[in-house]
Amino acid sequence: MSTLLKLALGMDWISSRLSKVATWTVLAAALISAGNAFIRYGLDLSSNAWLEIQWYLFAATVMLGAPFVLMLNEHVRVDIVYGKLRGNKQVYVDIAGLVIFLLPAMALIAYFSWPLFMRAFVSGEMSGNAGGLIRWPALLLMPLGFVLMFLQGLAEIVKRVAYLRGIYQMNTHYEKPVQ
């Protein structure tokens, strides 16, 4: 378990670093959006590339930031029963959800999004909009982001099993009370 736990913590480190990139993409998108609005309405100039780069940055924000959100256990929950569970029951529900729902979904979406990226990359696909950008950088974010989510999901499973075995202290609401 020690090796798996080290790998899980390594994935946490990667997710933390990528979250910093995601943070900067939010700022870049906001600045580009403001600049684009000024140029479009103030100077009556326009470019579809400026709009598309905002979409690319938004994709980077979501796909690179999502594993960090999962790591922090701050993702959206729709289970009204989960909050009422006590003891280790929440941990078991999390493990089941990760194994049954998250991992298969992330693997499947990564698998199906890879050919889309490859086709765009090999063909040099461009946006259909006048002045648009090449598409493969945005399409690369799909398989990359879903693989990162899959790996973070594995890391979360390892950490929760280690927690249940008493060899890892979670930095979430699972923390055991100090005695």
C-alpha positions as CSV (number, residue, x, y, z in Angstrom):
1,M,0.0,0.0,0.0
2,S,2.9,2.3,0.6
3,T,3.9,2.5,-3.0
4,L,0.3,3.0,-4.1
5,L,-0.2,5.7,-1.6
6,K,3.0,7.5,-2.8
7,L,1.7,7.3,-6.4
8,A,-1.7,8.7,-5.2
9,L,0.1,11.5,-3.5
10,G,2.1,12.1,-6.6
11,M,-1.1,12.4,-8.6
12,D,-2.3,14.9,-6.0
13,W,0.9,16.9,-6.6
14,I,0.2,16.9,-10.4
15,S,-3.4,17.9,-9.9
16,S,-2.3,20.8,-7.6
17,R,0.2,22.0,-10.2
18,L,-2.3,21.8,-13.0
19,S,-4.9,23.7,-10.9
20,K,-2.4,26.6,-10.9
21,V,-2.4,26.5,-14.7
22,A,-6.3,26.4,-14.6
23,T,-6.3,29.5,-12.3
24,W,-4.2,31.4,-14.8
25,T,-6.4,30.4,-17.7
26,V,-9.3,32.0,-15.9
27,L,-7.4,35.3,-15.6
28,A,-6.3,35.1,-19.2
29,A,-9.8,34.4,-20.4
30,A,-11.2,37.3,-18.4
31,L,-8.5,39.7,-19.8
32,I,-9.0,38.5,-23.3
33,S,-12.8,38.9,-23.0
34,A,-12.5,42.4,-21.6
35,G,-9.9,43.3,-24.3
36,N,-12.1,41.8,-27.0
37,A,-15.1,43.7,-25.9
38,F,-13.2,47.0,-25.9
39,I,-11.8,46.4,-29.3
40,R,-15.1,45.2,-30.7
41,Y,-17.3,47.9,-29.3
42,G,-14.8,50.7,-28.8
43,L,-12.7,50.4,-32.0
44,D,-15.3,48.5,-34.2
45,L,-12.7,45.7,-34.9
46,S,-13.4,42.1,-34.5
47,S,-11.7,38.7,-34.8
48,N,-13.2,35.2,-34.3
49,A,-9.8,34.0,-33.0
50,W,-10.3,36.1,-29.9
51,L,-13.6,34.5,-29.2
52,E,-12.3,31.0,-29.8
53,I,-9.2,31.5,-27.6
54,Q,-11.7,32.2,-24.8
55,W,-13.4,28.9,-25.4
56,Y,-10.0,27.1,-25.4
57,L,-9.1,28.7,-22.2
58,F,-12.4,27.8,-20.6
59,A,-11.8,24.2,-21.7
60,A,-8.4,24.3,-20.1
61,T,-9.9,25.7,-16.9
62,V,-12.4,22.9,-16.6
63,M,-10.3,20.0,-17.9
64,L,-7.2,20.9,-15.9
65,G,-9.0,22.1,-12.8
66,A,-11.5,19.2,-12.4
67,P,-9.0,16.7,-10.9
68,F,-8.0,19.2,-8.2
69,V,-11.7,19.7,-7.3
70,L,-12.0,16.0,-7.0
71,M,-8.9,15.8,-4.9
72,L,-10.3,18.5,-2.5
73,N,-13.6,16.5,-2.3
74,E,-15.4,19.7,-3.4
75,H,-17.2,18.3,-6.4
76,V,-21.0,18.6,-6.6
77,R,-23.0,15.9,-4.8
78,V,-26.7,15.3,-5.5
79,D,-27.1,12.6,-2.8
80,I,-29.3,13.9,0.0
81,V,-28.6,10.8,2.1
82,Y,-24.8,11.2,1.9
83,G,-24.7,14.1,4.3
84,K,-26.5,12.2,7.0
85,L,-24.1,9.2,6.9
86,R,-21.7,8.9,9.9
87,G,-18.5,7.1,10.6
88,N,-16.9,5.4,7.6
89,K,-20.1,5.1,5.6
90,Q,-19.3,8.2,3.6
91,V,-16.0,6.7,2.7
92,Y,-17.6,3.5,1.4
93,V,-20.1,5.5,-0.6
94,D,-17.3,7.5,-2.1
95,I,-15.3,4.4,-3.1
96,A,-18.4,2.8,-4.6
97,G,-19.2,6.0,-6.6
98,L,-15.6,6.3,-7.8
99,V,-15.4,2.6,-8.9
100,I,-18.9,2.3,-10.4
101,F,-19.4,5.7,-11.9
102,L,-16.4,7.9,-12.2
103,L,-13.7,5.5,-13.4
104,P,-15.8,3.8,-16.1
105,A,-17.2,7.2,-17.4
106,M,-13.7,8.8,-17.5
107,A,-12.2,5.8,-19.3
108,L,-14.9,5.7,-21.8
109,I,-14.9,9.4,-22.6
110,A,-11.1,9.5,-22.8
111,Y,-11.2,6.5,-25.2
112,F,-13.8,8.0,-27.5
113,S,-12.3,11.5,-27.4
114,W,-8.8,10.4,-28.4
115,P,-9.7,9.7,-32.1
116,L,-11.4,13.1,-32.3
117,F,-8.2,14.8,-31.2
118,M,-6.0,12.6,-33.5
119,R,-8.2,13.3,-36.6
120,A,-8.0,17.0,-36.0
121,F,-4.3,16.9,-35.2
122,V,-3.3,14.8,-38.3
123,S,-5.6,16.8,-40.7
124,G,-4.7,20.2,-39.2
125,E,-8.4,20.9,-38.8
126,M,-9.2,24.6,-38.5
127,S,-12.3,26.3,-37.2
128,G,-15.0,26.9,-39.8
129,N,-15.2,30.6,-38.7
130,A,-13.4,33.3,-40.6
131,G,-10.1,33.9,-38.7
132,G,-10.7,30.9,-36.5
133,L,-8.0,28.8,-34.8
134,I,-6.7,25.3,-35.3
135,R,-8.9,22.8,-33.3
136,W,-6.5,20.2,-32.1
137,P,-5.3,22.1,-28.9
138,A,-8.8,22.3,-27.6
139,L,-9.6,18.7,-28.6
140,L,-6.4,17.5,-26.9
141,L,-7.8,18.9,-23.6
142,M,-10.7,16.3,-23.7
143,P,-8.7,13.0,-23.6
144,L,-6.0,14.7,-21.4
145,G,-8.6,16.0,-18.9
146,F,-10.5,12.7,-18.7
147,V,-7.3,10.7,-18.2
148,L,-6.3,13.1,-15.5
149,M,-9.7,12.7,-13.8
150,F,-9.4,8.9,-14.1
151,L,-5.9,9.0,-12.5
152,Q,-7.2,11.3,-9.7
153,G,-10.1,8.9,-9.2
154,L,-7.7,6.1,-8.7
155,A,-5.7,8.2,-6.3
156,E,-8.8,9.0,-4.3
157,I,-9.7,5.3,-4.1
158,V,-6.2,4.5,-2.8
159,K,-6.3,7.2,-0.2
160,R,-9.7,6.2,1.0
161,V,-8.7,2.5,1.4
162,A,-5.6,3.7,3.2
163,Y,-7.8,5.8,5.4
164,L,-10.0,2.8,6.2
165,R,-6.9,0.8,7.0
166,G,-5.7,3.5,9.4
167,I,-2.5,4.4,7.5
168,Y,-3.6,7.7,6.0
169,Q,-5.2,10.7,7.5
170,M,-7.6,12.4,5.0
171,N,-7.6,16.2,4.8
172,T,-11.4,16.2,4.3
173,H,-14.5,15.8,6.4
174,Y,-13.4,12.2,7.0
175,E,-10.8,13.2,9.5
176,K,-10.8,11.1,12.7
177,P,-11.3,13.1,15.9
178,V,-8.2,13.7,17.9
179,Q,-8.3,11.7,21.2
